[in-house]
């Protein structure tokens, strides 16, 4: 087969991987652009298909709607299966696959299956994000934000059960007498984003979260 793959490997000790959903989305969308452009070498060998391994995704532990991987919550990245890819081999042994030492490393573009590094939490940055699209013009004629947003949207396509759950919760949270013209939306940062949180299995917080009264003061100031 002429189909080529980029296999997104889980980190070693993946059960203790405490990255949040935003970090997973960033990594997933970046790996996707890497695969589509084959690491900024599209002209050499064409695009690759990104496929994730089947190891435990910590955020899906105990999931009752599917496997304990991202596919419990989100649609698969591809219809291809892990049985379609070549087994991993070291870069020095040749063959049809290579495992990257660092995700930014160069590799032989003729190799059919490339594995991301299980030791490197980072990813390869794609400079020519639009090269695979066939759109006219150069990179400067297009928005990097747009293509990144599209990759994120693809990564976060919810499964049907999750779509229904999200829709139900949103509808339940909106009062029947809500008047949009007299409504102020305020994003309030809480949970594991806050310093000093006690949630198990989550990364340390990012900042001190102000008390609710401070948010309300801001709303009153806006209305005044």
Protein Blocks (a to p, Z undefined) as FASTA:
>chain_A
ZZdcddddddehklmmcbdfklmmmmmmmmmmmmmnnooilmmnopadddddfbdcfklg
oiakbccbfklmpccfbfbdfklpccdddfklgpjbdcdfbfkbccdfkbmbdcddfkbm
bdcddfblmlmnopgcdfklpcfklmmmmmmmmmmmccfklmmmmmmmmmmmpcfklcfk
lcccddddehjlbghiabehiacdfbdcddfklmmmmmmmmmZZ
